[in-house]
Amino acid sequence: MDQTIRIMPCLDMQNGRVVKGVHFVDIRDAGDPVECARAYCEAGADELGLLDITATVEGRATMLDVVQRVAEVATVPFTVGGGVSDVKSAEMILKAGADKVSTSSAAFRKPELIPEMVKALGADRVTVAIDVDQNPAMASGYEVYIDGGRTATGMDAIEWAKRVDGYGVPVILPTSKAGDGARTGYDLPVIRAMKQAVSAEIVASGGAGEPEHFYEAVEAGATILLAASVFHFGMIGIGELKAYLKKRGVPVHWSKD
């Protein structure tokens, strides 16, 4: 394995606060996004995610003031998602200080948005997130969900990932609805299947509960390891996680530790 693995705490945000749920529901407060971002940068995070989890469902744009305040303290690249519905909303987020944008529901509803964003912003600034849940009726066993995991689409998750990959997006972020916040481990079959089907980097997201889960995700093909509750609630420290991964032969960044 030559590619350096990146650790990416994700700040799920609702009403201007960091929150964390289980299976996309049962939301609890996890702090101030600016303080969380500052702490994670100091702890050695390689990237940050900031997701406005109710923007799409509430039919509004991402809270740009929060993006600006996080940008002031962030010392690593950060990706913002939630309410990214067109090129203009993406440009506003980048102008507010984000390094990348992530789109999910809007991209699914209007796939031509993906090449439009790649062309207008540059491929390296675009991530496509795909919420998935197990469905044995699908060829891959996984179905795409939109609207924050609320709406089933009838689309096979791996087929959609292939289509996204065809637009030149460099990073795809699948989150397993079954794994989200459960701390029982990432959904490894979907990571494996996507990695085999696309050339984009795969982000492991949804379900990390202990250091071994992160290692399993790397083995399955993920190069960016995203987690929320284990970091927010102090169950695993970023330095501790990197030391564990390094001991197991995984190349990690040490510059910020």
C-alpha positions as CSV (number, residue, x, y, z in Angstrom):
1,M,0.0,0.0,0.0
2,D,1.7,3.2,-1.1
3,Q,-1.1,5.8,-0.8
4,T,-1.1,7.8,2.4
5,I,-4.3,7.3,4.3
6,R,-6.1,10.5,5.5
7,I,-8.2,10.8,8.7
8,M,-11.3,13.0,8.3
9,P,-13.5,14.0,11.3
10,C,-16.9,15.0,10.0
11,L,-18.9,17.8,11.7
12,D,-22.6,17.0,11.0
13,M,-24.3,20.3,11.6
14,Q,-27.9,21.3,12.5
15,N,-29.1,24.8,13.6
16,G,-25.4,25.9,13.7
17,R,-24.3,23.2,16.1
18,V,-22.4,20.0,15.6
19,V,-24.7,17.0,16.2
20,K,-24.5,13.2,15.8
21,G,-27.2,10.7,15.2
22,V,-27.6,7.0,14.8
23,H,-28.9,5.6,11.5
24,F,-29.5,9.3,10.5
25,V,-31.9,9.9,13.4
26,D,-31.8,10.2,17.2
27,I,-29.7,13.4,17.0
28,R,-27.7,14.7,20.0
29,D,-25.6,17.8,20.4
30,A,-21.8,17.5,20.0
31,G,-20.6,21.0,20.3
32,D,-19.7,24.2,18.5
33,P,-18.4,23.6,14.9
34,V,-15.6,26.2,15.1
35,E,-14.3,24.8,18.4
36,C,-14.6,21.2,17.1
37,A,-12.7,22.2,13.9
38,R,-9.9,23.9,15.8
39,A,-9.5,20.9,18.1
40,Y,-9.4,18.4,15.3
41,C,-6.8,20.4,13.4
42,E,-4.6,20.6,16.5
43,A,-5.1,16.9,17.1
44,G,-3.7,16.0,13.7
45,A,-6.7,15.6,11.4
46,D,-5.8,15.5,7.7
47,E,-9.1,16.8,6.4
48,L,-12.4,18.0,7.8
49,G,-15.9,17.4,6.7
50,L,-18.7,19.9,7.4
51,L,-22.2,18.6,6.6
52,D,-25.3,20.7,7.0
53,I,-27.6,17.7,7.5
54,T,-31.0,19.3,7.2
55,A,-30.3,21.9,4.4
56,T,-31.6,19.7,1.6
57,V,-34.7,18.6,3.4
58,E,-35.4,22.1,4.5
59,G,-34.9,23.4,1.0
60,R,-32.2,25.9,1.9
61,A,-28.6,26.7,1.3
62,T,-25.7,25.8,3.6
63,M,-25.1,28.2,6.5
64,L,-22.3,30.3,4.9
65,D,-21.5,32.1,8.2
66,V,-20.5,28.8,9.8
67,V,-18.4,27.9,6.8
68,Q,-16.6,31.3,7.1
69,R,-15.9,30.8,10.8
70,V,-14.6,27.3,10.4
71,A,-12.4,28.5,7.5
72,E,-10.8,31.0,9.9
73,V,-9.5,28.2,12.2
74,A,-9.1,25.3,9.8
75,T,-5.5,24.4,9.0
76,V,-6.4,21.4,6.8
77,P,-8.6,21.2,3.7
78,F,-12.3,21.0,4.5
79,T,-15.2,19.8,2.5
80,V,-18.7,21.2,2.9
81,G,-21.9,19.4,2.0
82,G,-25.6,19.8,2.5
83,G,-27.8,22.1,0.3
84,V,-25.3,22.1,-2.6
85,S,-27.9,22.2,-5.3
86,D,-26.2,24.0,-8.2
87,V,-23.0,25.6,-9.3
88,K,-23.8,28.9,-7.8
89,S,-24.4,27.5,-4.3
90,A,-21.1,25.5,-4.6
91,E,-19.2,28.7,-5.6
92,M,-20.6,30.6,-2.6
93,I,-19.4,27.8,-0.3
94,L,-15.9,27.9,-1.8
95,K,-15.9,31.7,-1.6
96,A,-16.8,31.4,2.1
97,G,-13.5,29.5,2.6
98,A,-14.2,25.8,2.0
99,D,-11.7,23.8,-0.1
100,K,-14.2,21.4,-1.6
101,V,-17.9,20.8,-1.9
102,S,-19.8,17.6,-1.6
103,T,-23.2,17.0,-3.3
104,S,-25.6,14.1,-2.9
105,S,-29.3,14.5,-3.4
106,A,-29.1,17.3,-6.0
107,A,-26.5,15.4,-8.0
108,F,-28.8,12.3,-8.0
109,R,-31.9,14.3,-9.1
110,K,-29.9,16.2,-11.7
111,P,-26.9,14.2,-12.8
112,E,-25.8,16.8,-15.3
113,L,-24.9,19.0,-12.2
114,I,-21.8,16.8,-11.7
115,P,-20.0,17.6,-14.9
116,E,-21.2,21.2,-14.7
117,M,-19.5,21.5,-11.2
118,V,-16.4,19.7,-12.4
119,K,-16.0,22.1,-15.3
120,A,-16.8,25.3,-13.3
121,L,-14.9,24.5,-10.1
122,G,-12.3,21.9,-11.1
123,A,-12.6,18.2,-10.4
124,D,-10.4,18.3,-7.3
125,R,-13.0,20.5,-5.6
126,V,-15.9,18.2,-6.1
127,T,-16.9,15.2,-4.0
128,V,-20.1,13.2,-4.6
129,A,-21.6,11.6,-1.6
130,I,-23.9,8.5,-1.9
131,D,-26.1,7.4,1.0
132,V,-26.8,3.7,0.7
133,D,-28.8,1.0,2.5
134,Q,-28.9,-2.7,2.0
135,N,-31.5,-4.0,-0.4
136,P,-31.3,-7.6,-1.7
137,A,-33.4,-6.6,-4.7
138,M,-30.5,-4.6,-6.1
139,A,-27.8,-6.3,-8.2
140,S,-25.1,-5.2,-5.8
141,G,-27.3,-5.5,-2.7
142,Y,-27.2,-1.8,-2.1
143,E,-29.7,1.0,-3.0
144,V,-29.1,4.8,-3.2
145,Y,-31.0,6.9,-0.7
146,I,-31.4,10.7,-0.9
147,D,-32.8,13.5,1.3
148,G,-30.5,12.6,4.2
149,G,-31.3,8.9,4.0
150,R,-35.0,9.5,4.0
151,T,-35.9,8.6,0.4
152,A,-35.3,5.3,-1.4
153,T,-34.5,5.9,-5.1
154,G,-34.7,2.4,-6.7
155,M,-31.1,2.9,-8.1
156,D,-28.4,0.4,-7.5
157,A,-25.6,2.1,-5.5
158,I,-22.7,0.6,-7.5
159,E,-24.2,1.5,-10.8
160,W,-24.7,5.1,-9.6
161,A,-21.1,5.2,-8.4
162,K,-19.9,4.1,-11.8
163,R,-21.9,6.9,-13.4
164,V,-20.5,9.4,-11.0
165,D,-16.9,8.1,-11.6
166,G,-17.5,8.6,-15.4
167,Y,-17.8,12.3,-14.8
168,G,-14.3,12.5,-13.5
169,V,-15.1,13.1,-9.8
170,P,-11.9,12.1,-7.8
171,V,-13.6,11.3,-4.5
172,I,-16.8,9.3,-3.8
173,L,-18.2,9.2,-0.3
174,P,-20.6,6.4,0.4
175,T,-22.3,6.4,3.8
176,S,-24.1,3.2,4.9
177,K,-27.4,4.1,6.6
178,A,-27.2,0.8,8.5
179,G,-23.8,1.7,9.9
180,D,-24.3,5.4,10.6
181,G,-23.5,6.2,14.2
182,A,-23.9,2.6,15.2
183,R,-20.1,2.1,16.0
184,T,-20.3,-1.5,14.8
185,G,-17.9,-1.1,11.9
186,Y,-17.9,0.3,8.4
187,D,-20.1,-1.4,5.8
188,L,-17.1,-3.2,4.2
189,P,-18.9,-4.9,1.3
190,V,-20.0,-1.6,-0.2
191,I,-16.5,-0.1,0.2
192,R,-15.0,-3.1,-1.6
193,A,-17.6,-3.1,-4.3
194,M,-17.2,0.6,-5.1
195,K,-13.5,0.4,-5.0
196,Q,-13.5,-2.4,-7.5
197,A,-16.0,-0.5,-9.8
198,V,-14.5,3.0,-9.9
199,S,-11.2,4.8,-10.3
200,A,-12.1,7.5,-7.7
201,E,-10.9,7.5,-4.1
202,I,-13.4,6.0,-1.7
203,V,-14.2,7.6,1.7
204,A,-15.1,5.1,4.4
205,S,-18.1,6.6,6.3
206,G,-20.7,5.4,8.7
207,G,-20.1,3.0,11.6
208,A,-16.5,3.4,13.0
209,G,-16.4,2.3,16.7
210,E,-12.9,1.2,17.4
211,P,-9.4,1.5,15.8
212,E,-9.7,-1.9,14.1
213,H,-12.7,-0.7,12.1
214,F,-10.5,1.9,10.4
215,Y,-7.9,-0.7,9.5
216,E,-10.6,-2.9,8.1
217,A,-11.8,0.0,5.9
218,V,-8.3,0.5,4.6
219,E,-8.1,-3.2,3.8
220,A,-11.4,-2.9,1.9
221,G,-10.0,-0.1,-0.3
222,A,-10.8,3.2,1.4
223,T,-8.1,5.9,1.4
224,I,-10.0,8.5,3.4
225,L,-11.4,7.5,6.8
226,L,-14.3,9.6,8.0
227,A,-15.8,9.3,11.4
228,A,-17.8,11.5,13.7
229,S,-19.1,10.2,17.1
230,V,-16.0,8.3,18.1
231,F,-14.0,11.6,17.7
232,H,-16.7,14.0,19.0
233,F,-17.3,12.0,22.2
234,G,-13.6,11.3,22.9
235,M,-13.7,7.5,22.4
236,I,-10.7,7.5,20.0
237,G,-8.1,10.2,19.7
238,I,-6.7,11.0,16.2
239,G,-3.1,10.6,17.3
240,E,-3.9,7.3,19.0
241,L,-5.7,6.1,15.8
242,K,-2.7,7.1,13.6
243,A,-0.3,5.3,15.9
244,Y,-2.5,2.2,15.8
245,L,-2.7,2.3,12.0
246,K,1.0,3.0,11.6
247,K,1.8,0.0,13.8
248,R,-0.3,-2.1,11.4
249,G,1.7,-1.0,8.4
250,V,-0.7,1.7,7.2
251,P,1.0,4.9,5.8
252,V,-0.4,7.9,7.7
253,H,0.5,11.6,7.9
254,W,2.4,12.6,11.0
255,S,3.0,16.3,10.3
256,K,0.3,17.6,12.6
257,D,0.7,15.1,15.5
